[in-house]
Amino acid sequence: MVQIKKPFEAVVAEHGDTVLRVCRVVVGFHDADDAWSETFISAMRAYPQLPADANVEAWLVTIAHRKAIDIIRSRQRHALPVAEVPERSSVSGIPDARDRDLWDLVSALPDKQRQAVAYHYLVGLPFAEVAEVIGGTPEAARKAASDGIRRLRGGYIGGGLGG
């Protein structure tokens, strides 16, 4: 059976919010829009060669992860203070006030735990694909997610991240 790929615009519409959430988890709210844009520019160039039966969401999450890491690396090389923070153009993926404490706890997790939790529980990737995105084995990804959830449960109920 021959599968026909969706137009790229449909891919952006279908997976744009997921990619934005991933970018926000990895680089924070201020750089997420840049990571999102870089993700879809890169994806648009590679999309014609993507097999029709590929897992598009996992492919995009992998690209988003790599673009976000690129931004983190460039941020470490260049500090560019700004006089004013630009207004946010999107509310997609921005936590409600009632979720702000949880988002603060998630952002305080170590990188591997935060990414494993986000990619598995927020995006819904299986641990094998999480491992491909963040590096390591599926078992290590499962452990990182488990450790992150344990820390979140302790911090959210107990009022801090603890050990």
Secondary structure by P-SEA (a helix, b strand, c coil): cbbbbccaaaaaaacaaaaaaaaaaaccccaaaaaaaaaaaaaaaaccccccccaaaaaaaaaaaaaaaaaaaaaaabbbbbccccccccccccccccaaaaaaaaaaccaaaaaaaaaaccccccaaaaaaaccccaaaaaaaaaaaaaaaaaaaaaccccc
